[in-house]
Amino acid sequence: PGDYDMNDLVVSIDSITYNYMEKDMIDRMIYHVSLRAVGASRQLGAAIQLDDIKASDIKSITYSKELPQDNFKTKANGTEKDQKYAVIPLFDNAHKALGVATPTITNTVSNDPKWINDVPINSFDITIEFTSLVEDVATSINKINYFAVVGTKTPRTEIHLPKYAHTDLSSAPTILQDVTKDLMWTIQIPGIFRYPHEW
């Protein structure tokens, strides 16, 4: 249930850089990410689970800038604790990541028909280094299990793309995940999405 305006949290993976060591094999990759808008007043975070990569396969995760991540408990390699697969935190508070002190609708309200940003988008890089060579197909776009996190509680409310599994820290029972797996909670669109304004 919800308003389905598709602007509550707008994040883009602008590009992915792979470092090839052999044919189809990489030792690290870089996500180039932008947080664009928050059309909600709740605290929202985001992360990526790599469904074909175990947490132990990650050597390190580094960020090009500091991001709010207090609600993500991470291991020494940068992956989230208590997860079988590699969960890479993006941020735990989208408003704070955009420099907005009060959690309010940001970059989705306009008084005219123009495409508008009230505050600058926040672009950053995430470098993921692997413990050994990984086949690039294991990190392809359809293996990126992007999800949003609502609030600060653990177990937590996770909002996933259709047909993608929740992480080990999700509060949703398996039966609920099964009956909602085809619903459009989150969408993934190639290219630039001119996401809707409020109202």
Secondary structure in CASP SS format (residue, H / E / C, confidence):
PFRMAT SS
TARGET T0000
AUTHOR 0000-0000-0000
METHOD secondary structure of the structure
MODEL  1
P C 1.00
G C 1.00
D C 1.00
Y C 1.00
D C 1.00
M C 1.00
N C 1.00
D C 1.00
L C 1.00
V E 1.00
V E 1.00
S E 1.00
I E 1.00
D E 1.00
S E 1.00
I E 1.00
T E 1.00
Y E 1.00
N E 1.00
Y E 1.00
M E 1.00
E E 1.00
K C 1.00
D C 1.00
M E 1.00
I E 1.00
D E 1.00
R E 1.00
M E 1.00
I E 1.00
Y E 1.00
H E 1.00
V E 1.00
S E 1.00
L E 1.00
R E 1.00
A E 1.00
V E 1.00
G C 1.00
A C 1.00
S C 1.00
R C 1.00
Q C 1.00
L E 1.00
G E 1.00
A E 1.00
A E 1.00
I E 1.00
Q E 1.00
L E 1.00
D E 1.00
D E 1.00
I E 1.00
K E 1.00
A H 1.00
S H 1.00
D H 1.00
I E 1.00
K E 1.00
S E 1.00
I E 1.00
T E 1.00
Y E 1.00
S C 1.00
K C 1.00
E C 1.00
L C 1.00
P C 1.00
Q C 1.00
D C 1.00
N C 1.00
F C 1.00
K C 1.00
T E 1.00
K C 1.00
A C 1.00
N C 1.00
G C 1.00
T C 1.00
E E 1.00
K C 1.00
D C 1.00
Q C 1.00
K C 1.00
Y E 1.00
A E 1.00
V E 1.00
I E 1.00
P E 1.00
L E 1.00
F E 1.00
D C 1.00
N C 1.00
A H 1.00
H H 1.00
K H 1.00
A H 1.00
L C 1.00
G C 1.00
V C 1.00
A C 1.00
T C 1.00
P C 1.00
T C 1.00
I C 1.00
T E 1.00
N C 1.00
T C 1.00
V C 1.00
S C 1.00
N C 1.00
D C 1.00
P C 1.00
K C 1.00
W C 1.00
I C 1.00
N C 1.00
D C 1.00
V C 1.00
P C 1.00
I C 1.00
N E 1.00
S E 1.00
F E 1.00
D E 1.00
I E 1.00
T E 1.00
I E 1.00
E E 1.00
F E 1.00
T E 1.00
S E 1.00
L E 1.00
V E 1.00
E E 1.00
D H 1.00
V H 1.00
A H 1.00
T H 1.00
S C 1.00
I H 1.00
N H 1.00
K H 1.00
I E 1.00
N E 1.00
Y E 1.00
F E 1.00
A E 1.00
V E 1.00
V E 1.00
G C 1.00
T C 1.00
K C 1.00
T C 1.00
P C 1.00
R E 1.00
T E 1.00
E E 1.00
I E 1.00
H E 1.00
L C 1.00
P C 1.00
K C 1.00
Y C 1.00
A C 1.00
H C 1.00
T C 1.00
D C 1.00
L C 1.00
S E 1.00
S C 1.00
A C 1.00
P C 1.00
T H 1.00
I H 1.00
L H 1.00
Q H 1.00
D H 1.00
V H 1.00
T H 1.00
K C 1.00
D C 1.00
L C 1.00
M C 1.00
W C 1.00
T C 1.00
I C 1.00
Q C 1.00
I C 1.00
P C 1.00
G C 1.00
I C 1.00
F C 1.00
R C 1.00
Y C 1.00
P C 1.00
H C 1.00
E C 1.00
W C 1.00
END
